[in-house]
Amino acid sequence: MSVRNSSVIKAWRDGDKAVNGRKSLHTDGIRLYSYRLIIGINVNGTCYLGDYTAGGEFRSMTTSTHIGRARRAVRSIDVYHPAIFSLLADDLAKAAEKKEG
């Protein structure tokens, strides 16, 4: 079922799956995607974002909007430059998957 962007971000924060109506923002409960780009990882309630905005490494206005909304919606959040985030993303996702299993 498709939902609003804010609901996708809340689902990500809570470890649930969700997709918006245009399928531009979605989550598997661990990873938050803007289109096919992983922009966030949730590890046991601690959320990490890649800064794919004008302040980091700009990708698109839509992706920048998704990141801005996620930043505002999540309390425990670390934001990393994309060069660092891309190095951490796989390890963070694996850590989150281990905690689930």
N, CA, C and O atoms as a Tinker XYZ file with bonds, in Angstrom:
   404  protein
     1  N      0.835000   -1.181000    0.000000    73     2
     2  CA     0.000000    0.000000    0.000000    64     1     3
     3  C      0.885000    1.252000    0.000000    63     2     4     5
     4  O      1.838000    1.337000    0.775000    81     3
     5  N      0.578000    2.207000   -0.851000    73     3     6
     6  CA     1.379000    3.421000   -0.905000    64     5     7
     7  C      0.873000    4.441000    0.115000    63     6     8     9
     8  O     -0.322000    4.518000    0.404000    81     7
     9  N      1.814000    5.221000    0.652000    73     7    10
    10  CA     1.507000    6.203000    1.690000    64     9    11
    11  C      2.229000    7.514000    1.385000    63    10    12    13
    12  O      2.970000    7.614000    0.407000    81    11
    13  N      2.007000    8.499000    2.220000    73    11    14
    14  CA     2.652000    9.799000    2.081000    64    13    15
    15  C      4.123000    9.714000    2.493000    63    14    16    17
    16  O      4.527000    8.790000    3.198000    81    15
    17  N      4.916000   10.686000    2.045000    73    15    18
    18  CA     6.340000   10.706000    2.401000    64    17    19
    19  C      6.561000   10.678000    3.908000    63    18    20    21
    20  O      7.437000    9.965000    4.398000    81    19
    21  N      5.776000   11.443000    4.635000    73    19    22
    22  CA     5.946000   11.481000    6.089000    64    21    23
    23  C      5.697000   10.111000    6.712000    63    22    24    25
    24  O      6.350000    9.749000    7.691000    81    23
    25  N      4.769000    9.357000    6.160000    73    23    26
    26  CA     4.493000    8.014000    6.674000    64    25    27
    27  C      5.612000    7.033000    6.334000    63    26    28    29
    28  O      5.902000    6.127000    7.114000    81    27
    29  N      6.237000    7.211000    5.179000    73    27    30
    30  CA     7.377000    6.367000    4.814000    64    29    31
    31  C      8.520000    6.613000    5.791000    63    30    32    33
    32  O      9.154000    5.668000    6.261000    81    31
    33  N      8.780000    7.871000    6.094000    73    31    34
    34  CA     9.870000    8.211000    7.017000    64    33    35
    35  C      9.567000    7.695000    8.418000    63    34    36    37
    36  O     10.466000    7.188000    9.088000    81    35
    37  N      8.333000    7.811000    8.874000    73    35    38
    38  CA     7.965000    7.265000   10.180000    64    37    39
    39  C      8.114000    5.752000   10.196000    63    38    40    41
    40  O      8.571000    5.183000   11.187000    81    39
    41  N      7.733000    5.098000    9.107000    73    39    42
    42  CA     7.886000    3.638000    9.019000    64    41    43
    43  C      9.363000    3.265000    9.112000    63    42    44    45
    44  O      9.721000    2.326000    9.822000    81    43
    45  N     10.218000    3.994000    8.402000    73    43    46
    46  CA    11.664000    3.743000    8.461000    64    45    47
    47  C     12.165000    3.911000    9.891000    63    46    48    49
    48  O     12.894000    3.061000   10.402000    81    47
    49  N     11.779000    4.991000   10.524000    73    47    50
    50  CA    12.190000    5.262000   11.902000    64    49    51
    51  C     11.766000    4.134000   12.838000    63    50    52    53
    52  O     12.481000    3.790000   13.779000    81    51
    53  N     10.584000    3.560000   12.564000    73    51    54
    54  CA    10.036000    2.515000   13.423000    64    53    55
    55  C     10.417000    1.103000   12.989000    63    54    56    57
    56  O     10.019000    0.127000   13.624000    81    55
    57  N     11.193000    0.994000   11.901000    73    55    58
    58  CA    11.641000   -0.314000   11.439000    64    57    59
    59  C     10.625000   -1.075000   10.606000    63    58    60    61
    60  O     10.693000   -2.300000   10.512000    81    59
    61  N      9.675000   -0.355000    9.997000    73    59    62
    62  CA     8.640000   -0.982000    9.177000    64    61    63
    63  C      8.864000   -0.680000    7.694000    63    62    64    65
    64  O      9.624000    0.223000    7.342000    81    63
    65  N      8.201000   -1.438000    6.844000    73    63    66
    66  CA     8.286000   -1.237000    5.397000    64    65    67
    67  C      7.205000   -0.260000    4.941000    63    66    68    69
    68  O      6.113000   -0.220000    5.508000    81    67
    69  N      7.523000    0.538000    3.897000    73    67    70
    70  CA     6.533000    1.459000    3.329000    64    69    71
    71  C      7.055000    2.005000    2.004000    63    70    72    73
    72  O      8.259000    2.017000    1.749000    81    71
    73  N      6.121000    2.458000    1.166000    73    71    74
    74  CA     6.463000    3.079000   -0.119000    64    73    75
    75  C      5.468000    4.202000   -0.385000    63    74    76    77
    76  O      4.279000    4.069000   -0.094000    81    75
    77  N      5.963000    5.316000   -0.943000    73    75    78
    78  CA     5.051000    6.415000   -1.264000    64    77    79
    79  C      4.344000    6.143000   -2.595000    63    78    80    81
    80  O      4.676000    5.186000   -3.293000    81    79
    81  N      3.389000    6.970000   -2.936000    73    79    82
    82  CA     2.570000    6.783000   -4.123000    64    81    83
    83  C      3.338000    6.800000   -5.430000    63    82    84    85
    84  O      2.979000    6.082000   -6.363000    81    83
    85  N      4.379000    7.598000   -5.518000    73    83    86
    86  CA     5.180000    7.689000   -6.747000    64    85    87
    87  C      6.356000    6.712000   -6.755000    63    86    88    89
    88  O      7.092000    6.619000   -7.737000    81    87
    89  N      6.517000    5.999000   -5.667000    73    87    90
    90  CA     7.609000    5.033000   -5.496000    64    89    91
    91  C      8.984000    5.693000   -5.545000    63    90    92    93
    92  O      9.980000    5.042000   -5.858000    81    91
    93  N      9.033000    6.991000   -5.233000    73    91    94
    94  CA    10.310000    7.702000   -5.198000    64    93    95
    95  C     10.956000    7.633000   -3.817000    63    94    96    97
    96  O     12.156000    7.870000   -3.685000    81    95
    97  N     10.180000    7.313000   -2.798000    73    95    98
    98  CA    10.681000    7.177000   -1.428000    64    97    99
    99  C     10.135000    5.876000   -0.872000    63    98   100   101
   100  O      8.923000    5.657000   -0.858000    81    99
   101  N     11.035000    5.010000   -0.413000    73    99   102
   102  CA    10.576000    3.751000    0.164000    64   101   103
   103  C     11.588000    3.223000    1.173000    63   102   104   105
   104  O     12.745000    3.644000    1.201000    81   103
   105  N     11.124000    2.296000    1.997000    73   103   106
   106  CA    11.973000    1.705000    3.016000    64   105   107
   107  C     11.653000    0.229000    3.177000    63   106   108   109
   108  O     10.511000   -0.203000    3.021000    81   107
   109  N     12.693000   -0.531000    3.492000    73   107   110
   110  CA    12.515000   -1.936000    3.848000    64   109   111
   111  C     12.524000   -2.107000    5.365000    63   110   112   113
   112  O     12.558000   -3.229000    5.871000    81   111
   113  N     12.493000   -0.994000    6.079000    73   111   114
   114  CA    12.535000   -0.995000    7.537000    64   113   115
   115  C     13.924000   -0.731000    8.082000    63   114   116   117
   116  O     14.075000   -0.333000    9.237000    81   115
   117  N     14.938000   -0.949000    7.260000    73   115   118
   118  CA    16.329000   -0.670000    7.638000    64   117   119
   119  C     16.873000    0.452000    6.760000    63   118   120   121
   120  O     17.377000    1.457000    7.263000    81   119
   121  N     16.769000    0.275000    5.464000    73   119   122
   122  CA    17.287000    1.251000    4.508000    64   121   123
   123  C     16.168000    2.193000    4.062000    63   122   124   125
   124  O     15.032000    1.772000    3.845000    81   123
   125  N     16.511000    3.468000    3.931000    73   123   126
   126  CA    15.600000    4.464000    3.377000    64   125   127
   127  C     16.143000    4.843000    2.008000    63   126   128   129
   128  O     17.297000    5.252000    1.881000    81   127
   129  N     15.311000    4.706000    0.990000    73   127   130
   130  CA    15.722000    4.961000   -0.386000    64   129   131
   131  C     15.020000    6.192000   -0.949000    63   130   132   133
   132  O     13.826000    6.398000   -0.732000    81   131
   133  N     15.781000    6.999000   -1.672000    73   131   134
   134  CA    15.224000    8.029000   -2.529000    64   133   135
   135  C     15.524000    7.543000   -3.941000    63   134   136   137
   136  O     16.680000    7.519000   -4.366000    81   135
   137  N     14.488000    7.161000   -4.658000    73   135   138
   138  CA    14.651000    6.437000   -5.909000    64   137   139
   139  C     15.444000    5.167000   -5.593000    63   138   140   141
   140  O     15.008000    4.387000   -4.745000    81   139
   141  N     16.569000    4.933000   -6.228000    73   139   142
   142  CA    17.369000    3.724000   -5.952000    64   141   143
   143  C     18.567000    3.995000   -5.046000    63   142   144   145
   144  O     19.353000    3.094000   -4.755000    81   143
   145  N     18.696000    5.236000   -4.607000    73   143   146
   146  CA    19.822000    5.644000   -3.771000    64   145   147
   147  C     19.489000    5.422000   -2.294000    63   146   148   149
   148  O     18.462000    5.893000   -1.807000    81   147
   149  N     20.351000    4.712000   -1.594000    73   147   150
   150  CA    20.176000    4.565000   -0.144000    64   149   151
   151  C     20.572000    5.887000    0.496000    63   150   152   153
   152  O     21.720000    6.320000    0.386000    81   151
   153  N     19.626000    6.522000    1.160000    73   151   154
   154  CA    19.915000    7.799000    1.810000    64   153   155
   155  C     19.942000    7.668000    3.328000    63   154   156   157
   156  O     20.428000    8.563000    4.019000    81   155
   157  N     19.425000    6.566000    3.848000    73   155   158
   158  CA    19.399000    6.393000    5.293000    64   157   159
   159  C     19.447000    4.937000    5.706000    63   158   160   161
   160  O     19.031000    4.046000    4.965000    81   159
   161  N     19.969000    4.709000    6.919000    73   159   162
   162  CA    20.030000    3.388000    7.526000    64   161   163
   163  C     19.546000    3.531000    8.965000    63   162   164   165
   164  O     19.924000    4.466000    9.670000    81   163
   165  N     18.703000    2.589000    9.392000    73   163   166
   166  CA    18.223000    2.552000   10.767000    64   165   167
   167  C     18.821000    1.320000   11.433000    63   166   168   169
   168  O     18.535000    0.191000   11.034000    81   167
   169  N     19.651000    1.539000   12.446000    73   167   170
   170  CA    20.247000    0.443000   13.205000    64   169   171
   171  C     19.698000    0.497000   14.619000    63   170   172   173
   172  O     20.141000    1.298000   15.442000    81   171
   173  N     18.721000   -0.373000   14.893000    73   171   174
   174  CA    18.163000   -0.481000   16.238000    64   173   175
   175  C     17.697000    0.867000   16.786000    63   174   176   177
   176  O     17.909000    1.175000   17.959000    81   175
   177  N     17.059000    1.668000   15.929000    73   175   178
   178  CA    16.513000    2.949000   16.366000    64   177   179
   179  C     17.448000    4.133000   16.200000    63   178   180   181
   180  O     17.011000    5.275000   16.340000    81   179
   181  N     18.721000    3.898000   15.906000    73   179   182
   182  CA    19.643000    4.988000   15.613000    64   181   183
   183  C     19.686000    5.145000   14.104000    63   182   184   185
   184  O     20.014000    4.203000   13.382000    81   183
   185  N     19.355000    6.333000   13.633000    73   183   186
   186  CA    19.221000    6.571000   12.200000    64   185   187
   187  C     20.401000    7.378000   11.670000    63   186   188   189
   188  O     20.849000    8.348000   12.282000    81   187
   189  N     20.885000    6.946000   10.516000    73   187   190
   190  CA    22.018000    7.567000    9.842000    64   189   191
   191  C     21.568000    8.016000    8.463000    63   190   192   193
   192  O     20.861000    7.283000    7.770000    81   191
   193  N     21.971000    9.218000    8.057000    73   191   194
   194  CA    21.628000    9.741000    6.739000    64   193   195
   195  C     22.881000   10.150000    5.978000    63   194   196   197
   196  O     23.857000   10.614000    6.567000    81   195
   197  N     22.841000    9.972000    4.667000    73   195   198
   198  CA    23.855000   10.538000    3.792000    64   197   199
   199  C     23.395000   11.932000    3.387000    63   198   200   201
   200  O     22.215000   12.139000    3.104000    81   199
   201  N     24.303000   12.869000    3.358000    73   199   202
   202  CA    23.944000   14.258000    3.049000    64   201   203
   203  C     23.998000   14.499000    1.537000    63   202   204   205
   204  O     24.927000   15.120000    1.021000    81   203
   205  N     22.970000   13.988000    0.841000    73   203   206
   206  CA    22.865000   14.177000   -0.606000    64   205   207
   207  C     22.063000   15.447000   -0.900000    63   206   208   209
   208  O     21.125000   15.446000   -1.697000    81   207
   209  N     22.470000   16.537000   -0.224000    73   207   210
   210  CA    21.839000   17.841000   -0.399000    64   209   211
   211  C     22.912000   18.814000   -0.908000    63   210   212   213
   212  O     24.051000   18.414000   -1.149000    81   211
   213  N     22.552000   20.060000   -1.064000    73   211   214
   214  CA    23.520000   21.058000   -1.525000    64   213   215
   215  C     24.700000   21.186000   -0.564000    63   214   216   217
   216  O     25.798000   21.552000   -0.984000    81   215
   217  N     24.491000   20.892000    0.711000    73   215   218
   218  CA    25.567000   20.972000    1.697000    64   217   219
   219  C     26.538000   19.816000    1.639000    63   218   220   221
   220  O     27.632000   19.895000    2.198000    81   219
   221  N     26.153000   18.740000    0.970000    73   219   222
   222  CA    27.005000   17.554000    0.876000    64   221   223
   223  C     27.344000   17.240000   -0.565000    63   222   224   225
   224  O     28.283000   17.800000   -1.131000    81   223
   225  N     26.576000   16.341000   -1.153000    73   223   226
   226  CA    26.760000   15.954000   -2.556000    64   225   227
   227  C     25.382000   15.906000   -3.204000    63   226   228   229
   228  O     24.718000   14.870000   -3.176000    81   227
   229  N     24.959000   16.997000   -3.773000    73   227   230
   230  CA    23.611000   17.162000   -4.316000    64   229   231
   231  C     23.317000   16.138000   -5.406000    63   230   232   233
   232  O     24.127000   15.930000   -6.309000    81   231
   233  N     22.131000   15.492000   -5.314000    73   231   234
   234  CA    21.685000   14.536000   -6.330000    64   233   235
   235  C     20.473000   15.068000   -7.085000    63   234   236   237
   236  O     20.478000   15.101000   -8.315000    81   235
   237  N     19.430000   15.486000   -6.358000    73   235   238
   238  CA    18.238000   16.040000   -6.993000    64   237   239
   239  C     17.448000   16.796000   -5.935000    63   238   240   241
   240  O     17.660000   16.617000   -4.736000    81   239
   241  N     16.542000   17.635000   -6.392000    73   239   242
   242  CA    15.682000   18.362000   -5.447000    64   241   243
   243  C     14.813000   17.389000   -4.666000    63   242   244   245
   244  O     14.593000   17.575000   -3.469000    81   243
   245  N     14.323000   16.360000   -5.331000    73   243   246
   246  CA    13.470000   15.385000   -4.649000    64   245   247
   247  C     14.247000   14.672000   -3.551000    63   246   248   249
   248  O     13.761000   14.551000   -2.427000    81   247
   249  N     15.444000   14.203000   -3.866000    73   247   250
   250  CA    16.266000   13.524000   -2.859000    64   249   251
   251  C     16.609000   14.471000   -1.721000    63   250   252   253
   252  O     16.568000   14.075000   -0.556000    81   251
   253  N     16.941000   15.694000   -2.034000    73   251   254
   254  CA    17.239000   16.686000   -1.009000    64   253   255
   255  C     16.026000   16.897000   -0.097000    63   254   256   257
   256  O     16.176000   17.014000    1.119000    81   255
   257  N     14.837000   16.944000   -0.678000    73   255   258
   258  CA    13.606000   17.082000    0.110000    64   257   259
   259  C     13.399000   15.864000    1.005000    63   258   260   261
   260  O     13.042000   16.011000    2.174000    81   259
   261  N     13.620000   14.670000    0.472000    73   259   262
   262  CA    13.470000   13.450000    1.274000    64   261   263
   263  C     14.405000   13.483000    2.484000    63   262   264   265
   264  O     14.003000   13.136000    3.594000    81   263
   265  N     15.641000   13.897000    2.267000    73   263   266
   266  CA    16.618000   13.957000    3.366000    64   265   267
   267  C     16.217000   15.011000    4.393000    63   266   268   269
   268  O     16.312000   14.770000    5.597000    81   267
   269  N     15.776000   16.162000    3.934000    73   267   270
   270  CA    15.334000   17.203000    4.856000    64   269   271
   271  C     14.178000   16.748000    5.725000    63   270   272   273
   272  O     14.153000   17.032000    6.922000    81   271
   273  N     13.226000   16.047000    5.140000    73   271   274
   274  CA    12.090000   15.539000    5.915000    64   273   275
   275  C     12.539000   14.489000    6.921000    63   274   276   277
   276  O     12.066000   14.470000    8.057000    81   275
   277  N     13.449000   13.619000    6.508000    73   275   278
   278  CA    13.946000   12.583000    7.419000    64   277   279
   279  C     14.705000   13.216000    8.584000    63   278   280   281
   280  O     14.560000   12.791000    9.731000    81   279
   281  N     15.508000   14.223000    8.289000    73   279   282
   282  CA    16.255000   14.923000    9.353000    64   281   283
   283  C     15.315000   15.485000   10.407000    63   282   284   285
   284  O     15.574000   15.375000   11.606000    81   283
   285  N     14.237000   16.081000    9.958000    73   283   286
   286  CA    13.298000   16.709000   10.899000    64   285   287
   287  C     12.475000   15.688000   11.672000    63   286   288   289
   288  O     12.034000   15.977000   12.784000    81   287
   289  N     12.259000   14.514000   11.116000    73   287   290
   290  CA    11.351000   13.537000   11.723000    64   289   291
   291  C     12.023000   12.589000   12.713000    63   290   292   293
   292  O     11.344000   11.930000   13.499000    81   291
   293  N     13.337000   12.520000   12.678000    73   291   294
   294  CA    14.034000   11.522000   13.484000    64   293   295
   295  C     14.897000   12.219000   14.525000    63   294   296   297
   296  O     15.651000   13.137000   14.203000    81   295
   297  N     14.785000   11.778000   15.781000    73   295   298
   298  CA    15.533000   12.422000   16.860000    64   297   299
   299  C     16.987000   11.962000   16.920000    63   298   300   301
   300  O     17.893000   12.795000   16.926000    81   299
   301  N     17.223000   10.657000   16.963000    73   299   302
   302  CA    18.607000   10.172000   17.059000    64   301   303
   303  C     19.128000    9.944000   15.648000    63   302   304   305
   304  O     18.888000    8.900000   15.040000    81   303
   305  N     19.836000   10.928000   15.145000    73   303   306
   306  CA    20.252000   10.872000   13.746000    64   305   307
   307  C     21.673000   11.395000   13.609000    63   306   308   309
   308  O     22.050000   12.384000   14.237000    81   307
   309  N     22.442000   10.725000   12.790000    73   307   310
   310  CA    23.770000   11.188000   12.416000    64   309   311
   311  C     23.755000   11.408000   10.913000    63   310   312   313
   312  O     23.263000   10.562000   10.167000    81   311
   313  N     24.289000   12.535000   10.464000    73   311   314
   314  CA    24.303000   12.864000    9.036000    64   313   315
   315  C     25.763000   12.899000    8.586000    63   314   316   317
   316  O     26.604000   13.563000    9.192000    81   315
   317  N     26.038000   12.168000    7.511000    73   315   318
   318  CA    27.399000   12.026000    7.021000    64   317   319
   319  C     27.510000   12.520000    5.583000    63   318   320   321
   320  O     26.559000   12.451000    4.804000    81   319
   321  N     28.700000   13.021000    5.255000    73   319   322
   322  CA    28.997000   13.329000    3.860000    64   321   323
   323  C     28.855000   12.025000    3.086000    63   322   324   325
   324  O     29.218000   10.969000    3.604000    81   323
   325  N     28.334000   12.068000    1.854000    73   323   326
   326  CA    28.116000   10.848000    1.082000    64   325   327
   327  C     29.355000    9.961000    0.916000    63   326   328   329
   328  O     29.225000    8.739000    0.841000    81   327
   329  N     30.539000   10.547000    0.859000    73   327   330
   330  CA    31.745000    9.728000    0.732000    64   329   331
   331  C     31.919000    8.828000    1.955000    63   330   332   333
   332  O     32.335000    7.677000    1.824000    81   331
   333  N     31.608000    9.340000    3.123000    73   331   334
   334  CA    31.690000    8.560000    4.363000    64   333   335
   335  C     30.488000    7.634000    4.478000    63   334   336   337
   336  O     30.632000    6.459000    4.817000    81   335
   337  N     29.301000    8.166000    4.195000    73   335   338
   338  CA    28.075000    7.375000    4.320000    64   337   339
   339  C     28.126000    6.131000    3.431000    63   338   340   341
   340  O     27.727000    5.050000    3.864000    81   339
   341  N     28.604000    6.269000    2.211000    73   339   342
   342  CA    28.644000    5.115000    1.313000    64   341   343
   343  C     29.567000    4.028000    1.850000    63   342   344   345
   344  O     29.321000    2.844000    1.624000    81   343
   345  N     30.618000    4.412000    2.553000    73   343   346
   346  CA    31.510000    3.430000    3.168000    64   345   347
   347  C     30.858000    2.734000    4.358000    63   346   348   349
   348  O     31.105000    1.554000    4.604000    81   347
   349  N     30.030000    3.462000    5.088000    73   347   350
   350  CA    29.390000    2.923000    6.281000    64   349   351
   351  C     28.089000    2.170000    6.007000    63   350   352   353
   352  O     27.714000    1.292000    6.784000    81   351
   353  N     27.402000    2.495000    4.925000    73   351   354
   354  CA    26.035000    2.016000    4.697000    64   353   355
   355  C     25.912000    0.497000    4.720000    63   354   356   357
   356  O     25.010000   -0.033000    5.369000    81   355
   357  N     26.788000   -0.207000    4.035000    73   355   358
   358  CA    26.697000   -1.671000    4.010000    64   357   359
   359  C     26.899000   -2.271000    5.392000    63   358   360   361
   360  O     26.153000   -3.160000    5.803000    81   359
   361  N     27.912000   -1.783000    6.113000    73   359   362
   362  CA    28.175000   -2.311000    7.455000    64   361   363
   363  C     27.031000   -1.998000    8.417000    63   362   364   365
   364  O     26.664000   -2.829000    9.247000    81   363
   365  N     26.473000   -0.799000    8.300000    73   363   366
   366  CA    25.346000   -0.431000    9.156000    64   365   367
   367  C     24.133000   -1.303000    8.866000    63   366   368   369
   368  O     23.464000   -1.768000    9.789000    81   367
   369  N     23.847000   -1.527000    7.590000    73   367   370
   370  CA    22.697000   -2.357000    7.227000    64   369   371
   371  C     22.893000   -3.787000    7.708000    63   370   372   373
   372  O     21.950000   -4.398000    8.211000    81   371
   373  N     24.099000   -4.334000    7.565000    73   371   374
   374  CA    24.371000   -5.681000    8.059000    64   373   375
   375  C     24.189000   -5.771000    9.567000    63   374   376   377
   376  O     23.649000   -6.755000   10.072000    81   375
   377  N     24.641000   -4.743000   10.288000    73   375   378
   378  CA    24.459000   -4.720000   11.732000    64   377   379
   379  C     22.985000   -4.701000   12.102000    63   378   380   381
   380  O     22.572000   -5.386000   13.037000    81   379
   381  N     22.196000   -3.931000   11.382000    73   379   382
   382  CA    20.761000   -3.857000   11.649000    64   381   383
   383  C     20.080000   -5.190000   11.337000    63   382   384   385
   384  O     19.200000   -5.624000   12.080000    81   383
   385  N     20.480000   -5.835000   10.254000    73   383   386
   386  CA    19.886000   -7.119000    9.891000    64   385   387
   387  C     20.220000   -8.194000   10.916000    63   386   388   389
   388  O     19.385000   -9.057000   11.189000    81   387
   389  N     21.408000   -8.165000   11.484000    73   387   390
   390  CA    21.792000   -9.128000   12.522000    64   389   391
   391  C     20.932000   -8.942000   13.770000    63   390   392   393
   392  O     20.532000   -9.920000   14.401000    81   391
   393  N     20.649000   -7.687000   14.127000    73   391   394
   394  CA    19.835000   -7.417000   15.306000    64   393   395
   395  C     18.395000   -7.858000   15.106000    63   394   396   397
   396  O     17.709000   -8.217000   16.062000    81   395
   397  N     17.933000   -7.829000   13.834000    73   395   398
   398  CA    16.579000   -8.287000   13.528000    64   397   399
   399  C     16.465000   -9.800000   13.629000    63   398   400   401
   400  O     15.492000  -10.332000   14.164000    81   399
   401  N     17.485000  -10.485000   13.103000    73   399   402
   402  CA    17.470000  -11.945000   13.022000    64   401   403
   403  C     17.790000  -12.569000   14.301000    63   402   404
   404  O     17.820000  -13.795000   14.400000    81   403
